[in-house]
Amino acid sequence: MNRHRENPLHKIEFWNGSFFEDKTLKNLGLRVQLGHPVGERCFNHSRAYDDDFVILDIGGIHELALDFCSCESAGACTIVCPACPHPGKNLPEDWNVALPDKQWLYAQFLAIDVNFRLARKNVSSDRINPGLSRGWAYFVEEMGFKEFLTDVGKVPQEKSTCASHNAVNLAETKSSRGLAATGAGTVDCSRHNFKRPCGVGDLQRGERYINMDYLFFSTMQHSEDVLVLNVSYNIACQWSKNLWGRMLSYPSRMHIAHDGKILTFLIPKFHLPAHITACQITFSHNFIKGMGRTDGEAPEWGWANINPVATSTREMGPGARQDTLDDHFGDYNWKKVTNFNFDDFHLTIMEERPGEVSQWKQDIENWEADTSNKNPFETTTITLMQAAVRLRLSQKEAKDLERGFNNSLHTEISPSVLISSGIDLEEQQFCLQQDYNALSGHLTDLQLTKLQERSNALLRKIEQWCKVQLLYMPAVGRLHALADAQSAREEKAYNIKLFLPSKLKEAAEMSCDEQLCEYEWELRCAQAHEALDDAHRQLHLCTHLYKFKDAHIRGQQANTRASSMLAKVEQTIGTAAARYRRAWAAVKMLSAVMDKPNWEVELPELLAANIRRMSEGDFGQSEGNRTLLWIWKARGVAAIREDGEAVLSEALHTEWCKLRVRANRWAEEVELLQEEMRRVTSFLSWHAGWWEEQANRRTVLAAPEQEGIEGYAKCQAALRRAMRD
């Protein structure tokens, strides 16, 4: 038996007293111990599943009594990021007592994401195809992970209160037919794009919090001493809300002592524009101190490296797939190891508003010190809506009536109602014309009937409105008569000219009652701002849909539906832009009549090049140096109103704060890079010493084997020192 400890695949014939019969070394009591020299006992061993391990060899089929070594700790076989903070390995001795304004230099940056291409078909099983690793590398320990999901995984997931994230709202409904895993989740180093120890795990049904929480808490056991933690996740605004409450349902060994830590949750820069405004100013890498130029998109780069193997691993059993992906993640990490204009604006504003700039600086420093203070990037102005203007005009008319002044010439329709209903009719005309223009050459009777009925109803509304219009604007009677005389046939409802006050001067150089012009001016300004607000929402939605389509939509049918939905959103954006241009043209004409200068400061002309998503700058610009389009800086209340100075001050305040943090992030990036390079050299020095310690770890080996191990360990130590130097 002792002679066969080094040859466990030999075949044995045993004399039973009458003849030699075949026996296995397993039956004779031989056990093979992995992870230790031959003959050395492991004091923390675990047997193979069911004590049934079979090896297929060119010499035959062999049954072995195999013991795994459980001496290795979780994540011990990973190649860790040398630039990340590792207390006791690459940080200064006094790093944990650094001054508050320098603590960010020793922060751990993490990024969370999922990849639905790394799905696995429902073939084989853990019993038939076990993995060689038990949480020793990048995947979490599989048995404990699955047992926990079975026990706790039926708790429903709360819905998103942000931009209707499908990752959150549809996590429980994603199809898993024929799949044992619908994808894989991961926690990476977001500064250097390294896969983290025990930071990868399978998804059973979409991107559920319970899976991502488990991965986050697991990998955090390897950074539990770090005091400053920055976590980036594309749904961080929702995921972070009840994170610590959910942690209580996890095993105590996975709990994080977060009370003494500084934790910041962020949203990756590329994903941020799809979120609502409140998220964009709260979870932005650009606005928060200590982020440098980190973008939080590290996992997306890593998927590009691993996606080519997805078609192979989806056909594998659980153990083979996990081992294969662990190997690729390790190779990727090893390759990473071995390859390893604000001032001008500030001075101008200081000259014009020195007192305000001092207050702005104090505001943003207070927020950076404690984010529960008022966010300086949040605007307090409210988008001016037509409904609000109509209410204000109605209230003004009510006060006039109380004073005994009645300027209405109709019992039911006041001057303000006339103008607002005229603008509504103009909008209905535009929608009807769009629907007619969108018709194809082959129409059904039902389609024609519906359009004709809409046209007839609109025509009747216009006729009634024109009768009331003659009471307030008698001059339009001649224009309508002239239009009727010039028209050889009856006009379409959407082509009838309404001759609102802004159109009188354009059509016939006629003037109009000053009060009617004032009413249209206010309503048109509100219409322009409301159109911009609609365009903002649709552009945000468009951004989110494009990203979701690229990440999750596969197949011709699904892509066709997604393209149809995107086309509808693009059409809605075009409708909002057309509404703004109509309002802008009316305001331009009225400004000349009413002598209102400088209105274009608040309402510039909308060009086709201006209708772009927030994250889209000019060609060649990135987030750190791009110019924000004016449509995303519109305030919502015209600067030409009596509160225009307050609005302008707030606009300058917000822009100054953004430029300040942009300059600070670049300065932080320089400091972070210098600190990270220092940490890399320190870590490599520590790692070289660690390898030298391994040279003499085994004490019971034969001289040739001991010499080989020492040579390998010293070679690895020399390699680390060469990379350091």
N, C-alpha and C positions, 0 to 999 in steps of 0.2 A: 504494500500500500504506500509506504513512504517513497519508494522509488517511482511511483506513478503520480505523485503530486505535481510533477512538472510535465507529465504526459497524460493528461486526463482523457485524451481521445483514443487511447490504446484499447484494443479489444482483449478481453480476458477470458481464458478457458479455465474452469474450476473443476478439480477432481472430486466427484461426489461419492467416491468409494467404489464405483463400478465403471464410470467412463468420465471423459472431460465434457462438460456442458458449458455453453456460453453464459457468461455473467457480465453485468455492467459494473463498473467501478462504483456507481451510485449504490447498487445493491450491496456491495461489499463495505459501504460506509465512508467512501471518499467524498469530501465536500470541497468545492473550489471557492476560494475567497477572492473577490475582486478588490482592487484598491490597496492591496498590501503585498509585500514580498511573500514568496512561497514559504509556507510554514509559519508565518506570522499570524497571530490571532487578532481579529477585529472585535473590539469590545462593544461595538454599536452596529452589528450587522443585521441585515434583514433578508429573509429567504425570498427567492423568486416566487412569483404568483403560483399558488397551489403546489409549491415545491416541484414544479414541472417545467424544466427548461430543456429544450431540444436543439441540438446543433446539427445542421446539414453540412457534411464535409465530403471531400472527394473520396475519403476512406469509408464512408457510410453514414448512418444516422445514429447519433449518440445522445443518450439521456444523461444529464448532469444534475448533481445536487449543487445548485449555485447559490451563493450568498453575496448580496450586494453590500457594499460598504456605506454606512450612514454617517461616517465621520465627517464628511464634507458638509459644510453649512450651505444654506440656500444662497444661490447666486455666486458661489465660490469659483465657478468655472467661467465666469464672464470676463471679457476684456473691458475694463471700466475706462471712463473718460479721464485722461490725466489732467485736463484743464479745469474740471469741476472741483469744487471744494471738498477735500477729504481731511477732516480733522485728524491730526497726528501724523499725516503723511505729506501734505503739501501746503499747509497753512502756517502762518506765523504763530509763535507760542501765545501771543496776546491777542489773537484774532477775536476771541469771544468777549473782549472788553474794549473793542474798538469804539471810538467816538460815534455818536448817532449819525453824523454826516458822512461816515466812512463805512458803516455796516453793510451798505449795498454792495460793496466790493466783494464780499464773501457770501453772496447769495447763491443758492442753488436754483437754476432755471429748469423747469420741467414743461414738457408739451405732451398733450394727450390727443390721440386720434384713433380712428378705426379704418380698416381696409376690408371692404366687402369682396374684393377679388381673391382674398386668401380663404375662400370657402373650402369645405371638405365634404365630399359625398359620404353618404351613410353606408360605408363599407367597413368590414372588419370590426374589431372591438378592442378595448383595452386589455382584455384577457388574452385574446389571440395575438395581438400586435402591441405589446407594451413598449414604452420608450426606455432608453438607457439612462435618461436623466430623471431625477425626481425633484425638480425645482432647483437644480444646481447651476442652471445657466439663465437663459432669458425668459423662458416660459415659467409660469408659476407651477407649483406642485399640483398636478392634475387631479389626483384623487380628492384632496382636501377642497380644491376649487369646486369640483362638481358636487361634492356632498353639501357644501354650503349653499350653492345655487338651488339644489333640490329642497333644502330645508327652508330657505328664506326667499327664494326667487319668485314666489307667487304674489308678493306684495305689489299692488298696482302702482304705476309710475305717474307722478303728478304731471299735468300738462304745461306746456310753455306759455308764458305770458309775454314773450317777446314777439319776434316776427314769424310766428307760427312754424317753428322749426320742425321739419319732418323727422329729424334725428331724435327729437324728444317725443312728439305727438304720435309718431307711427312706429315707435320702438317695439310695441307689443304686437303689431300687425304684420311685420315684415315676413314674407313667405319663407318657410324653411322646408318646404316639401322636398324630400330626397336628400336633404343635407344634414349632416351631423353637426356642422359648424357653418354659420352664415357668413363668417369673416373672422377677423382677428383685431383685437384692440391692443394698443401699445402706449407705454409711457417712455418718452425719450428725453435726452438732454437737449433742450431747445436752443442752446448756444452753439453746440458743436455736433449735433446730430448723431449722438451715440445711442444705441439701444441700451436700456437700463437693466440691471439685474432684477429678475423676477417681475418684469414689467410688461410681459406679453401674455395674452390669454385668448381663448376662443370666445366667440359670440354664438349664443344658441338661437337667439331670435332678435335680431336688430341691435341697435346701440342703446342698451339699457343701462341705467345708472348703476345697478347692482354689479354688473360686470366691470364697469370702469372704476367704481369705488374700490373693488377688490384689488385690481391692478395697482391703483394709486397707493392704497394702504400697504400693499405688499412691497412695492419698490421703495417706499418711504422708510422701511426698516433699515435700508442701507444708507440713509441720509438723516437719521433721527437726531444727530448731534448738530446739524446745521440750524442756525437761528433765523435766517432770512430765506424765505421760499417764495418764488414767483412761478405760478402755475398757469399755463396757457392752454385753453381748450375752446373749440369753436362754439360751444354752448355753455361757456363758463357762467354766463349771466343767470342761467337756470340751474345748472349742475351744482354750483357753489352754495345755493340758498340754504339747503338743509343738510349739507354734507356732514357736519359734526353730529347732528341728530341721527343720521343714518349710520354713522360709525359705531354707535352703541350696540347695534345688532350684529356686529362682526366679532370674531374671537378677540379676547383681550390682548393676545400677543400681537395683534395687528393695529392696536390703537396708537394714535399719535398724540403726544403731549403738546398740543398746539397753543396752550395758553401763554407759554413763554416765547413763542415764535412770532415773527412778523410775516404774515401771509398776504400775498397779493394775487388776485385772480384776474386774468387777462383774456382777451380774445385775439387770435392771430390777425395780423394786419390785413391779409387778403380776404378773410371772412368777415371782418368788422363792418364793411359798408352794407351788408345785408341785414344788419340789426337796426333796431329803432334808435332814435337820437339819444335817448337816455343811456343806452348801452355804449354808444359810440364815444361818449365823453367820459364814461365811468371805467371802461375796461380797455382803454387804448394804450398800447405800448408807447406811443408818442407823447402822451400827456403825463405819465406817471414817472416820478423821479427814480433813478437807478436802473432804468431799462436799457440805457445806451441805444444802439440801433438794432436791438433784438426784434425779430419779426414774428416769432412764435410758430413758424411754418415748418420747423425741422422735420416732423414726421412725413410731410408731403414729399420732401426730397428723398427720404429713405424708402418710400414706397416705390419710387422709380427704379431703385436698385433691386428690390425683392419681387416686383410684379412678374418679371419673366419666368420665375419658377412656379408661379401660381397654378398654371395649367397642369404641371406635373404633380404638385403636392395635393391638389384637390382629389386625385384618384388614389392616394395612399391611405393606409391604415393610420390610426391616431398616433402610435408610437413612432413609426417611420417618418410621418409628416413633421412631428414636433422635433425630432432629432435633425432632420434635414434643414428646417428653418433655423434651429439653434446654430447649426454649422454656418449657414449663410449670414446670420446676424453677427456671429463671432468674426467671420472673415471680413465683413463690412467694417466692424469696429477696428480690427487690426489694420486695415488699409488706412483708416482715418488716423490711427496713431502714427503710422510710418510716413504719412504725407501731411504728416501733420503741417444868406446875406442879411442877417438879423441886426447887426450894428447900425447900419444906416437908418433903418426904420426906427430903432430905439432912440437914436439921437434926435431924429426929427420930431418924434412924439414928445420927447423930454423938453424940447424947446417950446412946443405948443401947449403941453399940458403937464408941467412938472409935478403939480400936486396930485393929479389923478394917477400918474405912473407910479408914484410912491405908494399910493393906496393899492393899486393893482398888484404891485410886487408883494405887499404885505398879505393880500388876499391869497395869492397862489402859494406863498410860503406856508401860510396857515393850513391850506388844504394838503400840501405835500407832507406836512408834519402829522396831520390827522385828517383822513379822508372823510370823516363824518361831518366836517365843516362844509360850508357852502362850496359847491363845485364852481370854480371860476370860468369853466368852459360852458356852463349852462346859461342859456339866454332866457330872460324873463319876459321878453315881448311875445305876444300871442299873435298868431297868424290872423290877419284881418279877413273876415268872411263876409260875404254879401248879406247873410242873414243878420249879422250883428249891425251892419250899416242900416239895413231896413228897419230894424228895431229902433235904432237911434233916431232915424228920420221920423218914424211913426210917433215916438215919444215927443219929439220936437213939435210936430203938428198938434199933438194932444195939448201941449202947453199953450200953443197959440190959440186953440179953441177955448181954453180956460180963461184966457185974457180977452176973449171976444173977437179974436181976429181969425177970420175964415177965408182962406184963399182958394178953396176948392170950388170948381165950377160944375162938379158932378156930385150927385148925392152919395154915391158909393165909392167912387174912384178919386183919390186925392192926387196931387201932382207927383208925389214920390212913388205912389203905387203905379201911376201911369208909366213912369220911366223904368221902374224895376220890372214890371210885366212886359214892357217892350224889349228889355234885354233878355228876358226868358224866352220870348217869341223868337228872337234872333238866334238863340241857342237851339231851339227846336228846328228852325229852318236849316241850320248847319247839319244837325243829326240826320234830318230827312234827306238832305242832298247827299250826304255820305252813303246812306243806305241805297239810294238810287244808283249812285256811281259804282257801288260794289256788286250790282246785279250782273249775273252772267247772261249769256245769249239765250239760254233755254229756261224760261220761267214757267212755273206752274200757275194755274188759275188762283190757287190759294195764296201764293206769294204776291201776285198782282193785286188781289183783293185787299190784303192787309195793308199794303203800301197806299193804295188808293183811299182806303178808309182813313188812314193817318193823315194823308194829304188833305182830304175833305174837312176833317176836324180842325186841322191847323188853319185852313183857309177861313173857316167860320170864325175862329178866334181872332184872326188878323182883321177881318171885316169889322167885328165888334170893337176891337181896340182902336182902329182908325177913326171910327165915329166919335169916340171919346177924345181922341187926339186932336180933332178939329176944334174942340172947345178951348184947349190950352194952347194950341199951335195953329191958328187959322191959316197961316201962310202955306202949310203943307197941302191944303186943298188944291191950290193951283198946280203944285208939283205932281200930285196924284192924277189930276185931270190931264196934264201934259203927258204923263207916262202912259195913261190909258189910250190917248190919241195916237201915240207913236207905236203902240203894240198892235200888231195885226191879228194876233190871236191871244187867247186867254193865257196869262202867265201861270207858271207852276207856283205852288204855294211857297216853295223855298226861294223863288226869285223875286218875290214882291219886296219892294223897297219900303222900309218902315220910317225913314226920315226922322231918326232920333236927333236931339239937339246937335250932337257932334257931326251929323251928316248934312245938316242944313247948310252950313258954310261951305262944305266940300261940294255939295250938289248945286247950289245956286247962290253962293255968297250971301245968304240970308242970315240975319241974326235971330236970336231966340231969347225968351225970357231968362234973365240972369239966374233966377232961382232954379229953373229946370236944368240949366247948365250945371249949377252947383250940385244938384241931385245926381245927375249923370256922372259928374266928375268923381264923387265919392263912391258911387256904385261901381264905376269902371276900375278905380284903384283897387277896390276890394276884389273885383272879379280877377284882376291880374294876379294878385297875391294868392287867391284861392287856386287859380290855375297852376301857379308855381308849386303850391303845396301838393296838389294832385300829382304833378309831374315828379316831385320828390318821392312820393310813396310808390309810384309805379316804377321809377328807376331803381329804388331799393328792391322791390319785388323782382324786377328783371335780373338784377345781380344775383339774388338768391336762387332764382330758377335756373340760370345758366350754370351756376356752381353745382346745384343738385343734379342737373342733367348730366354734366361731365362726370360726376362722381358715382352716380347710381343707375343711370338709365342705360340699358343694353337691349339690343334687338330692334328690328325695324318697326314693329307695331308701337312699342313704347316710345321710340324716338319720334315717330310721326305725331303721336299725341302730344308729346312735350313741345315739339316745334309748333303745333297748332296753338297751344297755350301761350307760348312766347310771342307768336304773331299777334294774338289778341292783346297782350300786354303792350307790345310795341304800338299797336293801333291806338290804345288808350293814351299812351304818351303823346302820340301825334295829335290827338284830339285836345289834350290839355295845352299843348304848344299853340295850336290854332286859336284856342280861346284866349290865351295870353296875347297873341298878336292882334286879335280883334280889339281887346281892351286897350292895348298899347296904342293902336292907331286912333282910337277914340280920344284917349287922354292927350295924345299929341295935338289933335285938332282943337280940343277944348282949351289946351294951355295957351294957344294963340288968341282965342276969343276972350279968355278970362285973365290973360296976362299973368300966368303962373310959371315963372322960370325955375330952372334947376330940378325939374321933376324927373329928368332922365338919370339923376344920381341914384334914385331909388328904383326906377323902372327902366333899365337899359333895354335896347332893342334885342330881341331874342333871335339869334342866328342859328342856323342848323348845327354849326360847330359847338354851340353852347349846350346842346342837349346831350349830355354825357353823364355817365355814372360818377359818383363822388370820387371813386378811386382812380378814375381815368384823368391823368394830366395830359400835357402836351407830349408829343413824341419824344422819347428819351428821358422823360422825367420819372422819378420814383417818389415814394411817399416822403422821403426825407428832404426833397428839394422841389417837389412839384408845386405848381400854382393852382390854387383852388378856383374853380370856375365861379363866376359871379352868381349863378343861379343858386349855389349852395351857401352863399353869404347874404342873401336877401333877408331882411329883418321881419317882414310881415306887417309893419306899420310904416306908412310913407314918411320919409324924413322931412317932407314939406309941411307936415302937420305941426301943430303947436308943440308937440312933444318930440319933435325931430331931433333936438340937441341931445336929449336923453338917449334916444335910439342910436344916434351916431356915437355917443360916448360908449355905449354898451358894445357896439360893433367893434370899435377900436380896442376896447378892453379885451374882448374875446380874441381878436386877431393878434394883439400884443402878447397875450398869454401863450397862444399857439406858437408864435415865432420864438418866444423865450424858451419854451420846453424843447422846441426843435433844436435850437443851438445847444441847450444843455445835454440833450441826448447824444449829440455828436461828441461833446467833451467827455461824457461818461463812457462812451464807446472806447475812446483812447485809453482811459484809465482801466477799463475792464480788460482790454486786450493786453495791456502791460501786466496786470495782475495775473491773467490767465497764463501768459507765457512764463511768468515766474513760477506759477503752480505746476506747469508742465515739467519744467526742469527739476523742481523739488520732488514731484511724484516719481519721475524716472530714477532719481537718485535713491529714493526710498525703495522702489521696486527692484533696483539692482541689488541692494542690501538684502531684500527679502529672498531673492533667488540664491544668493550666496548662503543664506541660512538653510535653504533646502538641501544644499550639497551634502551636509552631514546629518540629515534628519534620520536616515535609515542606518541602523547600527548592527543589524544581524545579517547583512548581505555578504556574499562571497567577494573576495577582493576584485575580480574583474567587473562584477556588476556594480560594486561600490564606485569603482573608478569611472565607469560609464555614466552613472548618475551624477557624480561630481563634475565630470566634463560637460554634461548637458546643462547643469545649473550654472556653471561658470560662464558658459557660452551665452546663455540668456542674460546674465548679469552684464557681460561685456556689451551685448547688443543694446541694452537700455542705456548704458553709459555713452555709447557711440551716438545714439539718437539724442541724448541730452546735450552732448558737446557739438 
